[in-house]
Amino acid sequence: MSPATAATSSMVLRGGRPLEGSVSLRGAKNSLPKLMVAALLTGERCRLRNVADIVDVAIVSDLIRALGGTVESPEPGVLDICAADLKPMERSVLREFSGRSRIPILTCGPLLARFGQAPVPSLGGCRIGSRPVDFHIRALQDLGATLHEEAGNAHLSATQLTGAKIRLDFPSVGATEQVILGAVCAEGVTELSNAAIEPEIMDLIMVLQKMGAIIAVNVDRAITIHGVPALRGFDHAAIPDRLEAASWACAAAATNGRIFVEGARQVDMMTFLNRFRQTGGDFEVTGQGIAFWRASDGLRSTVIETDVHPGFMTDWQQPFVILLTQAAGVSIVHETVYEQRFGYVEALNRMGAKIQLYRECLGGLKCRFGQRNWLHSAVIAGPTPLTGAEIHIPDLRAGFSYVVAALVAKGVSTLTNTDLIQRGYENLTGKLQSLGADLLST
């Protein structure tokens, strides 16, 4: 599989056409890179299947190669990874990859296990709110690593990581992954409480269990990891991308079309499916995937509060807001996960949407942002006709949402910085064309 280098920097769409047809999912963007990092814990060959041709996979492939490992693709959708000749990460390698992705921080645990040292990168990725590296460092320090700070060249060291009792302040996905990757080869038992339990976390745990790890997922967000002295290779198919599935569902209902999403799994999307149906969308689950469309009685307003799994995903929020601009009545969205998740709203209002942002918590869920002056609640009045506009894409999920808005809008929209969407959506242009979207140029 060639790296996803065919991304385009702009897209011109004429709206007004219902999307009709089918698309297929491959591995989840939020799972694939982490499974690739898990391969660094062993010198044996690892085979990863159901791999999407997205930018994040290409970045992690390059990172593994820069560390001395090999990444090969014997056939489309399959990667063979071998870290037998892995070497410590040079500072030059760290600088090259730190700003391109959030994944380099997750190499700290495997590198500590293999070499007893690991440089500390900054976090890259979308600018949607604070993603501090502190959670990661603190977790590894709890496992016995020592932090050395030297004029912007911080690194961690550990002769042997040791199991510990760790409680996360917030069930962060990244921090949970960091603890698990650090603890699987630590000496003794690690008890992690207030952990994230997203399906992508379970996917990582399943891979590590195949590698020989002993990991128990208990009640009340508790994960217990019994350290083992060594891990072996794996053969694993990544779970399909539930975020992409929800994005196409919103596109189907917003454009009043019908899209069958091959590979979509009901078990990963139950919270989304409930809200989708309550809002006037409908769906049919089959053994091959899920079909999505707008019900005959139209779209209705609703109240949504984002939350960690099994709540309503923060990454489902943006495309769903586009859907709500076409729903009758006043909808409320309370964002509780990332404080700057509504940066995309201004462009929607320029297209004709009626969305007002508030600093107050417009919802009942516990929220970290209510006293910190963040615009983290939205009131959406609908239905409102949208008109085409020129829009610069600020982040991945907002990017797909703007695509949906452009498909709904009357007239022509020009989207720039569309390369960013390729981080998480494989073959976006091809899928849009197959669904009947009116792409004037890409």
Phi, psi and omega in degrees: 000126179282150177301155184283079183256002184270014181297148178252157183270349179208162180212134178245122185235140168255124183275179175105356179256133172294140175276127182226133176137205183225151173227158179241148179259148165239198189302151185289134177302326181275002179244313187309309183297326180290323177294326176293322177296323179302330179295342179288347182280354182222155174269356180277158181290138179238136178247124180246126182249171180061040185272126177278146177274080181236163186298320182299324177294319178296320180296314181291326175300314179296322179296315180298319179295321179295337178270003178100358178275175177239144175226118181231154179238096181291339178200160181304135178084004181232135175236136169253122183241134176223122181249032181298324182255031180300147178229160179302152181282123175285151180299327179295322177294317179300315181296324182295323189257343187299318184278353186265340186199163175273352188293323184307329179296332181283351176283349184301313180299306178301320180292324175296320179293322184276322190233350181079009178205153179201130174289154182257113179273166169277169180265131174260203178099195184287146179267086183235006181148177184293128174230070190293146178283347183305317180305317183292313181296316182298321180296317180289327174295322177298331179274002175108002178284152178248133180267130176244121182250122183222093172041057177082003180243054182293143174213161180249149175221154177194126174293318178205121174291147185232139179304151183205167171267121185231132174238125178279140176296328181218141182289066182288133178296312182298317180293322177298314178299320181298314179298314182298313182294328178281329188272340187297329179249013177283162178275124178096198188250136175247129176248110182257122179246159186057040182277156170287145182230029179302155177306327179293328174294316179297325177297316177297317180297320179296321177296314181295324177296320175299330182279353179113003179286158176241104185227125179247132174260115186256184179287164174058043174059037179249132179235131179247127182241119174266115182297143177236155185288335182203156179236156180249182180286176181216162170229115190211140173259121181294150177293149178292159187278104181289337178289317177295321179302315180294325179297316179290328176299314179295322178296320180297310182290321182294323180269001183060043177247203179211123182232127171266122182257099181291128179098347179297138184244126180302320186300330181273351191233017188300319179296316178298315184298321177299312182292323180299315180291321179297334182272354178108004170276166175217167184203161175226125181265130175234178178290343182259343182164204183226133174264138182235141176200176177267131179292161187293336182271010170085177183270141183237152178291161180203178175239130182231137170234121179287154182197168174291160180302136014267024178284189181282118186299141175297329180282350172275344190296313188296308178295330179292327177298321176300316177302319183291336176293342180257006181263146181283127177110191183252122179253154178233134175235121179250113181269120184245000186257309178240133188284341183243038186279349183259022180296343183275352189291325183304316180295323178296320178295327176295333178278352179118355178293156177242088184235125179247132180259146183226150175276339181286156174280106179265067182176174185259352181287148174299132187226137181277352192251352188300330181257013186244014171067028177265141173282095188232012173232143182231140173245121185245121176262135182207174359277147178233133175291140177254148177238152183300153182204170172265125187225133174263128185279123183269331181205171189302302186290322174299325180300312179294325179298321177294326175298315179297317179300319180294325178290329179280327191291154172276131179096196188254136175240140175246118180254128178247162184066033182288348173308325184299327181295331182293349175297331186228353183236111181285132173052047183301313182299315180298320180293318178298317180296321181292337180268000176092012177296147181268086178271117181277326176195157176220000000 
